[in-house]
Amino acid sequence: MLEYVALFLVFFVFLVLFYGIIVIHDIPYEIAEKRNHPHQDAIHVAGWVSLFTLHAIWPFLWIWATLYKEDVGWGVGSKQHDIQQQLSDLKDELNALKQQIDKDK
């Protein structure tokens, strides 16, 4: 009877470890999916590849998945805002110059 309990525990631990490894390797993909990452498919495939490299590339996948935010992009949101502001200022200046030219005609 004790042998069956031990056998059950061995299989149970094996299944829990197997499932746990699969769940852990999929965390970067879940992050990428939540953030609507443009490379989420590549992150998912690389996660499966990381199983064969004993998760050596897994920390890099985590970083890759967390670098992108949908509302900011790749972390250049403030620069993008500055560019949009400069573009708006240039458009206003161009319109003012066009109006001045139209007055002079």
C-alpha positions, 0 to 999 in steps of 0.5 A, a space after each residue: 500500500 505504501 508503494 502505491 502512495 509513493 508512486 502516486 506522489 512521484 507522478 504528482 510531483 512530476 506533473 506539478 513540476 512539468 506544468 509549473 515549468 510550462 506556466 513559468 516559461 509563458 509569463 513573458 508572453 502573458 505580459 506581452 499579450 496584456 500590453 498589446 506588444 507588437 512582437 507577442 508572437 515572437 516572444 511566445 515562440 522564443 519562450 518555447 525555444 527557451 525550454 530547450 536552452 534551459 531558460 537561459 534566454 528567459 530573463 531577456 524575454 521578460 525584459 523584451 516583453 516589459 519594454 513596450 507599453 501601448 500608450 507610451 510605445 518603447 519608452 519614447 513617449 515624452 520625446 514623441 510629445 515634444 515632437 508633436 508640440 513642435 509640429 503644432 507650433 510650426 503649423 501655427 507659425 506657417 499659418 501666421 506667415 500665410 495670413 501675413 502674405 495674404 494681407 500684403 497682396 
